[in-house]
Amino acid sequence: MIVIGLQDVVVLIPLAAAWLREARTDFGIDLDIETHLNDMQEYMNSDKADVLALQTDDGKIVGYMGIRSFPNPLGRGFDAYEHLMFVHPDYRGMGAVRLIRAAENWAKYHGCNHLILNASYMASAGCDRVCKLYEKMGYRPFEKSYIRAMENNDGMLRKEQGFQRVGHDYQDARTAEVH
């Protein structure tokens, strides 16, 4: 197996469908393959991001990772961030290791000081196994993220929904205290 850079998102369609079948939907995120593939295409078109693909000897794509560099908001220089990684179940283990090693090389090539990897409970029930793999490869826990669905929200705070901006804060005008 080798890792290659991709130029066209079309080759990811079967893997993205496999990822969607495996992803947990109990977090309230409306998963959509088209949106995900458009996001990956933007990575492919960017000079600060890329999509790395795991390819078998016969040319089959069996895994991929979106990766990008960004200015470190807490220090100097740039860091690299794994946006999403998926490896077909038949190729996990060494396949994931190869993608991570390729991401490390990508990060070094782009002058990054760190590579930040994610392990998402949404992505699969194997999150704990992924964490163990990362730690075995020398990575340390860095952050924990939490999610909560915002009820009756289409992603925008709108005046017509009763929201108002007060300074740098957004409040529900229907329940905000008046001073």
C-alpha positions as CSV (number, residue, x, y, z in Angstrom):
1,M,0.0,0.0,0.0
2,I,1.1,3.5,-0.7
3,V,-0.2,7.0,0.1
4,I,-0.9,9.4,-2.7
5,G,-2.3,13.0,-2.9
6,L,-5.6,13.3,-4.7
7,Q,-6.9,15.8,-7.2
8,D,-10.5,14.6,-7.8
9,V,-13.0,13.8,-5.1
10,V,-14.9,11.3,-7.3
11,V,-12.6,8.4,-6.2
12,L,-13.7,8.9,-2.6
13,I,-17.4,8.3,-3.2
14,P,-17.4,4.6,-2.3
15,L,-15.3,5.2,0.9
16,A,-17.4,8.2,1.9
17,A,-20.5,6.0,1.6
18,A,-18.8,3.4,3.8
19,W,-17.9,6.0,6.3
20,L,-21.5,7.3,6.4
21,R,-22.8,3.7,7.0
22,E,-20.4,3.4,10.0
23,A,-20.9,6.9,11.4
24,R,-23.0,7.4,14.4
25,T,-26.1,9.6,13.9
26,D,-27.1,10.0,17.5
27,F,-25.2,13.4,17.8
28,G,-27.8,15.3,15.8
29,I,-25.5,16.0,12.9
30,D,-27.2,15.8,9.5
31,L,-24.6,13.8,7.7
32,D,-24.5,14.4,3.9
33,I,-22.0,12.8,1.5
34,E,-22.2,15.6,-1.0
35,T,-21.3,18.2,1.5
36,H,-18.5,16.1,2.8
37,L,-17.1,15.5,-0.7
38,N,-17.3,19.2,-1.5
39,D,-15.3,19.9,1.6
40,M,-12.7,17.4,0.6
41,Q,-12.5,18.9,-2.9
42,E,-11.9,22.3,-1.3
43,Y,-9.0,20.7,0.6
44,M,-7.6,19.3,-2.7
45,N,-7.8,22.7,-4.3
46,S,-6.1,24.5,-1.5
47,D,-2.4,25.2,-1.1
48,K,-2.7,24.9,2.7
49,A,-4.6,21.6,2.7
50,D,-4.7,18.3,1.0
51,V,-6.4,14.9,0.9
52,L,-4.1,11.9,1.3
53,A,-5.3,8.6,0.1
54,L,-4.3,5.0,0.9
55,Q,-4.0,3.0,-2.3
56,T,-3.5,-0.7,-2.6
57,D,-1.0,-2.3,-5.1
58,D,-3.9,-2.8,-7.5
59,G,-4.9,0.9,-7.4
60,K,-7.9,0.7,-5.1
61,I,-8.4,3.6,-2.7
62,V,-9.1,2.1,0.8
63,G,-8.6,5.1,3.1
64,Y,-8.2,8.9,3.1
65,M,-7.4,11.8,5.4
66,G,-8.1,15.5,5.0
67,I,-5.2,17.6,6.4
68,R,-4.6,21.3,6.6
69,S,-2.1,23.7,8.0
70,F,-3.1,26.8,10.1
71,P,-1.3,29.5,12.1
72,N,-1.0,28.3,15.7
73,P,-3.4,30.6,17.7
74,L,-1.4,30.1,20.9
75,G,2.2,30.2,19.8
76,R,4.4,30.7,16.8
77,G,4.5,29.0,13.5
78,F,2.0,26.6,11.9
79,D,0.4,23.4,13.0
80,A,-1.3,20.7,10.9
81,Y,-4.7,19.4,11.7
82,E,-6.3,16.1,10.6
83,H,-9.7,17.0,9.4
84,L,-11.1,13.6,8.9
85,M,-9.6,10.1,8.5
86,F,-11.4,7.0,7.3
87,V,-9.8,3.6,6.5
88,H,-12.0,0.8,5.2
89,P,-12.3,-1.9,8.0
90,D,-10.4,-4.5,6.0
91,Y,-7.3,-2.2,5.9
92,R,-7.3,-0.7,9.4
93,G,-4.2,-1.0,11.6
94,M,-1.3,-0.7,9.2
95,G,-3.4,1.4,6.8
96,A,-4.1,4.0,9.4
97,V,-0.4,4.0,10.5
98,R,0.6,4.6,6.9
99,L,-1.8,7.5,6.5
100,I,-0.6,9.1,9.8
101,R,3.1,8.7,8.7
102,A,2.2,10.4,5.4
103,A,0.4,13.2,7.3
104,E,3.5,13.6,9.5
105,N,5.6,14.0,6.3
106,W,3.1,16.4,4.8
107,A,3.2,18.5,8.0
108,K,7.0,18.6,8.0
109,Y,7.1,19.6,4.3
110,H,4.7,22.4,5.1
111,G,6.8,23.7,8.0
112,C,4.3,22.7,10.7
113,N,5.4,22.4,14.4
114,H,2.7,19.9,15.4
115,L,0.3,17.4,13.9
116,I,-3.1,17.3,15.7
117,L,-5.1,14.1,15.2
118,N,-8.7,13.5,16.1
119,A,-10.6,10.5,17.4
120,S,-14.3,11.1,17.0
121,Y,-17.1,9.1,18.7
122,M,-19.3,10.2,15.9
123,A,-17.0,8.7,13.3
124,S,-17.2,5.2,14.7
125,A,-17.6,3.1,17.8
126,G,-13.8,2.4,17.5
127,C,-12.8,5.8,19.0
128,D,-11.1,4.2,22.0
129,R,-9.0,1.9,19.7
130,V,-8.0,4.9,17.6
131,C,-6.9,6.8,20.7
132,K,-4.7,3.8,21.7
133,L,-3.2,3.7,18.2
134,Y,-2.3,7.4,18.4
135,E,-0.7,7.0,21.9
136,K,1.2,4.0,20.7
137,M,2.6,6.2,17.8
138,G,3.8,8.8,20.4
139,Y,0.8,11.2,20.4
140,R,-0.6,12.6,23.6
141,P,-4.1,13.6,24.5
142,F,-4.5,17.3,23.9
143,E,-8.2,18.4,24.0
144,K,-11.6,17.0,24.6
145,S,-14.5,18.3,22.6
146,Y,-18.2,18.2,23.5
147,I,-21.3,18.7,21.4
148,R,-24.9,19.6,22.0
149,A,-27.6,20.1,19.4
150,M,-29.2,23.5,19.3
151,E,-32.9,22.9,19.3
152,N,-35.0,24.4,16.4
153,N,-32.0,26.0,14.8
154,D,-31.0,25.9,11.2
155,G,-27.5,27.1,12.0
156,M,-28.3,30.8,12.0
157,L,-29.4,33.1,14.9
158,R,-32.2,35.1,13.2
159,K,-34.1,38.2,14.3
160,E,-37.3,36.6,13.2
161,Q,-36.6,33.7,15.6
162,G,-36.4,36.3,18.5
163,F,-32.6,36.6,18.8
164,Q,-30.9,39.9,19.3
165,R,-27.3,40.9,19.6
166,V,-26.3,42.7,22.8
167,G,-22.7,43.8,22.6
168,H,-20.8,40.7,21.7
169,D,-23.5,38.4,23.0
170,Y,-26.5,36.9,21.3
171,Q,-29.6,36.5,23.4
172,D,-33.0,35.0,23.0
173,A,-35.1,38.3,23.2
174,R,-38.1,36.2,24.4
175,T,-36.3,35.2,27.6
176,A,-33.7,37.9,28.1
177,E,-33.9,40.1,31.2
178,V,-34.4,43.8,30.7
179,H,-32.3,46.1,32.8
